[in-house]
Amino acid sequence: MAKMIPKVIDPQVKSGAEKRIFDMFEKDPLTKDWIVMHSYGIEKHPTLPYGEIDFLVLAPNLGFFAFEVKGGRVSREHGMWIFTDKNNEVNTKSRGPFEQANEAIYGIMNHVSLIENQRNWKNYNFGFGVMFTDIIFQVNDLDADQKQVFDIRNGREVGKFVINLAHYLFQKYRDLNLSKIKPTVEDVKSFAYLIRQDFDITVSLNRKIEIEEQRILTLTAQQNMCIDGLFENPRCLINGLAGTGKTLLAVKYAKDSATKGEKVALFCYNLLLAEYMNEHFKEYPYKPVYIGSLTQFLEDIVLKYRGVSHGDYQDASYFYQSVLHALAIDVLIEHPHKFEKIILDEAQDLLTKDYCDILDLLLEGGLKHGSWYLFGDFTMQTIFNKQLDIDAMKKYLSNQTHYTNFTLTKNCRNSFQILAEMNKLVGINQPHEDGVIHQSLVKRIPFKEKQDQVNIVDGILDELIKEGIHKNQITLLSQYKFSDQFIEKLSKWKLKQHEYNHKGITYSTIQKFKGLENDIIILLDVYTYELKELIYIGMSRAKASLYILEKKN
């Protein structure tokens, strides 16, 4: 069976014909070792500003092929192609599907040759075709040969069709005294890697949902390797510093899993992060069974079945540390809640023996046989789980079952300057994804007394707004809770406590903001850089510009 990219077809694809062809490629045993890309974007199109091909097939020993898919009725009158769908809606085009597919494959081959010229990719076998899912297309003209036509006469045999097309092309070139190279398995992987550096058309992930409802986000090469590995391994521990895309990957993997009909839970610890993750599914047709804080989930079931909540205790911390887990385990034994797959983001906050016992109860097959994926920064962000010994926890998990480790190293959130300042102040050595020096601002501003920060912040905000920065692009962070007096002194800015879909300038503690980000971060109350974890978390929230207000000493 082919390796499909993306792993599941985007549920927003309306074409039933494309869905059927996707299923055929995925299930045909003849497509073993093939890579099949659906809805592949072509930036370097030969005749259009931007193009797209329905399917791009990379097949070892055969070649590289672009296919257009057409469902419903097809006709051509006076040179115009007419397509009629199942609802009798008519679409007319001057460019036919054969011309589209032909231009697409030439555009792709030219693009790859420019990226990597050590191999002359144009000497490899490549071709195109059109796949008609509802008709017999038996028209012989200059547009195409019947060998380039897949229709209902082929049944579901897409693999056989591509093989026959490849042999037809090899013979055609031989008749012209030309030879074409047959790609090896490694050639196919290299080709796929080259084009996936620029494109990865996935179920959309939105860095800023309130601004861009459905923007396609290109995954980095390292993230692509990780997401592919998640589908191949039932249990994974994914470790990465801030800005390496852990939450992005967790949400994407949850989307793909839900789209496949799996009963999945997407958990985290931070309530603000839970809101952020829920927003990614707001307009999405397939959702995990549960999205949100694991602690909140346990609180809800304990309240439902035992009638107990943290409000029943004078010391809420005692409830969370000593009561909640025991009550939750009792409830889950009596009233099982089972998920086929658990995805846990910010896992460093929850990776304790107690929570592992709970995950064991929540998973079908338990920790040993179930499917679980733990995303976390086990190096720099263990502020809520100070006792975490990641080596001991890994040993504990290894004693329970076999699992796979992935490490994400490259920062793809922060600008080069922000990352460089973090590396210097916190003492890490995190590489940037592309090494490009993005022009952004990192400014360290000294203050004598705590109250001096009011005037400094007022001046920064005034400057940013005059430069045309939107208020919702700015967040103030501190390791301490913001006092009412501080907020009152900046009343003209109408600061709001941070929540998702915020409309103005927001503020939050660093602790609550962990896992989130904004374009501009103003980091207050920096009295020492010895609190490396907190400083690191605060600094790494900034995508574009960072202001650090530090004690003068």
Sequence and secondary structure as in RCSB ss.txt:
>XXXX:A:sequence
MAKMIPKVIDPQVKSGAEKRIFDMFEKDPLTKDWIVMHSYGIEKHPTLPYGEIDFLVLAPNLGFFAFEVKGGRVS
REHGMWIFTDKNNEVNTKSRGPFEQANEAIYGIMNHVSLIENQRNWKNYNFGFGVMFTDIIFQVNDLDADQKQVF
DIRNGREVGKFVINLAHYLFQKYRDLNLSKIKPTVEDVKSFAYLIRQDFDITVSLNRKIEIEEQRILTLTAQQNM
CIDGLFENPRCLINGLAGTGKTLLAVKYAKDSATKGEKVALFCYNLLLAEYMNEHFKEYPYKPVYIGSLTQFLED
IVLKYRGVSHGDYQDASYFYQSVLHALAIDVLIEHPHKFEKIILDEAQDLLTKDYCDILDLLLEGGLKHGSWYLF
GDFTMQTIFNKQLDIDAMKKYLSNQTHYTNFTLTKNCRNSFQILAEMNKLVGINQPHEDGVIHQSLVKRIPFKEK
QDQVNIVDGILDELIKEGIHKNQITLLSQYKFSDQFIEKLSKWKLKQHEYNHKGITYSTIQKFKGLENDIIILLD
VYTYELKELIYIGMSRAKASLYILEKKN
>XXXX:A:secstr
  EEESSS  TT   HHHHHHHHHHHH GGGTT EEEEEEEETT SSSSSEEEEEEEEETTTEEEEEEEE SEEE
EETTEEEEE TT  EEEESS HHHHHHHHHHHHHHHHHHH  SS GGGB EEEEEEESSS     SSS  GGGEE
 GGGTT HHHHHHHHHHHHHHHHHHTT   B   HHHHHHHHHHHHTT    S   SSTTT TT      HHHHH
HHHHHHH SEEEEEE TTS HHHHHHHHHHHHHHTT  EEEEES HHHHHHHHHTTTT SS  SEEEEHHHHHHH
HHHHHH   GGG S HHHIIIIIHHHHHHHHHHHS   BSEEEESSGGGT SHHHHHHHHHHBTTHHHHSEEEEE
E TTT  TT TT  HHHHHHHHHHH   EEEEE  B SS HHHHHHHIIIII    BSS       EEEEEESST
THHHHHHHHHHHHHHHTT  GGGEEEEESS   HHHHHHTGGG  EE  TT  S EEEEHHHHTT  EEEEEEEE
E  S  HHHHHHHHTTEEEEEEEEEE  
